[in-house]
Amino acid sequence: MKKLPILLASLILPGIGHILLGRIALGVAFFLGVVVVMNVYAWEVFRMMAPAREWQGKALLGGLCLLWGGCQAHVIWLLYIANPARHAARREEAFREGLRHYMRDEFADAISRFEEVLRIERFDFDAWFHMGVCHSRAGNYRRAVRCLKKCVEFDEEHKWAAEVAQEMQKAQAARKQKAATG
């Protein structure tokens, strides 16, 4: 769906932009929040006959403006800043570059690419696994073990279970050998 119609719909009816973006609960919450504040404001305006209560109406109107503005700001953020498709493309590109560097035995460059993937998606167990292997090949055994443990933590389907166990053994054996000779 195009961005401008979503933004305009959200200006007219707060919360509809979130609903159109698939954030239904948040959209309903914004809509109900605006409706409740508008109803309370209308009730206060109706009751406001004495000048001593004038500040309450202004406070409610200010709250309504903040709520409406916050809704619009969040829709703009969702549309233009937190674009999931753009992040997915950046993640895929960084992951492919990391694998390319790994295949060329350029472990420092591969690690930086996998770190970029993890900045985008912290729970990406594939990136944790490959970064652990790169650290192991580069001689950073403590970091390798930490990365491989993160892979196991986030890999609910146990995709890398056998490989992680094998890499952990290699890293721990290499660390012991390095300590013995070092």
N, C-alpha and C positions, 0 to 999 in steps of 0.2 A: 504494500500500500504506500502511496506517496506521502511524503512528510508534511507538506503544507495543509492538506485536508485534515490530517490528524491534529495538527496544531490549532487550526481554526475551530474544529469541533470541540477541542478542549477549552478554548476561550469562551465559547458559547455555553457549554455545559461542563463544568469541572468534573474530572473523573472519566469522561468518555474517551479521552486520549489514552489513558492508561488501559482502559478496557479494549480499545482497538489495537493496542500494542501487546495484548495478551496478559496484562497484569490486572486481572479481573478483581481480585480482592482489594488491591490498592486503589483501583478506580472506584469501587463501591465505597470504600472508606473515605476517600476524598469527597465523593458526592454527598454521602450522608453527613460528613462534617460540615460542609458548606450549607446544606439544608438545615441542620440543627442550629448553626450559628445565625443563619438568616431568620429562622423562626423566633429565636430568642431575641434577636435585634428588633424584629417587628413587634413582639410583645412589649419590649422595653419602650419603644417609640410610642406605642399605644398607651402605655401606662404613664408615660413621661408628661405629666402636667406641671409638676413642680420643677423649677430651675435647679434645685439641688441634685436632681437625678440626671442631669444632662451629661455628666462625665461617663456614666455607665453606657449610654448610647454610643458615645464616641469611642469608648474602649471596645465595645462589641463590633462597631464598624471597622475599627483598626484590626481587630482579630480576624474579621471576615476578609479584609484585604490581604492580610498576611497569609491566610489559608489559601485563598484563591491564587495569590502570587506564587506561593510555594508549589501548588499543583502545577502551574504553568512552567515554573523553573524546572521541576522534575521531568515533565514531558519533554522539554527542550533538551535536558541532559540525556534522557533516554534516546531521543532521536538523533542528536548530533555528537554526543561525546561517548556514551556507553554503547556504541553500535556493536552488537555481538558478532555480526557477520564479518566486520572489519577485524575484530580481535581473533576470530577463528582463522581468517586468512593469514594474519601475522603469525599466529601460533604455528600453523602448518608450514609456512615458509621458514621460520626459525628452526623447526624440527627437522625439515629436510636438509637445511644447511648444516645443522649439527651432525646428522648422519653422514653427510658428505665429508665433513672434516674428520669424523671418526674413521671412515673408510680409508682416508689418506694418512692416518696416524697423526693428525694435527689435533692432539687432545686438548690443548689450552683453548683453541678456537671452538672446538666442539663443546667444551664445558661452558663457554660463554654463551653459545647458542642455546644450549639446554637450559641455562639459567634464565635466558630471555623467555623461553617457553614457560618456565615455572613462574615468572613474574606475571604472565598472562593467565595461566591456569595452574594454581598452586598444587592441585591434587592430581596432576597428570603423572600417573605411575610409569608410563613409558619413558617420559623424560627423566624421572628419578632413576630408573633402571639404567638407561644409557649414560647418564651423567656419572652414576656409580662405577660403571665399567670404565669410562674414560679416566676417572680419578684413579682407579686401580691400575690401569695401564700406564698412567703418568707417574705412579709411585706414591700417590697421596692415599695411603691405605685407610687411615682414620676417616677421611672424608668419604672414601668409597663405601665403607661400612655404614656410615650415617645415611648416605643416599640410598643404599640398598635396603636399609631398614625402613626408610620412608616409602620406598616402592612397595614393600610388603604391607605396610600400614594402609596404603591407599588402594592396593590391588585386591579388590573384594572378590574378583573372579579367579584369583590365583593364576593369572596368565603367565607370570614370570617366576613362579615358585621354584621350579627346578633350576632355572638359570641363576636365580638369586642365591640359592643354596650353594651352587657350584662357584659362583663369583665370590661369595663370602668366604668359602674355604680357601680359595686362591689368595684373596686379599689378606686373610689372617695368617696363612702360611708364609706369604711374602713379607708381611710385617714382622713375624717372628724371625725369619731368616735375616732380614735387614737389621733387626735389633742384635742378633747374635754376631753378625759380622761388623756391625757399626760402631 
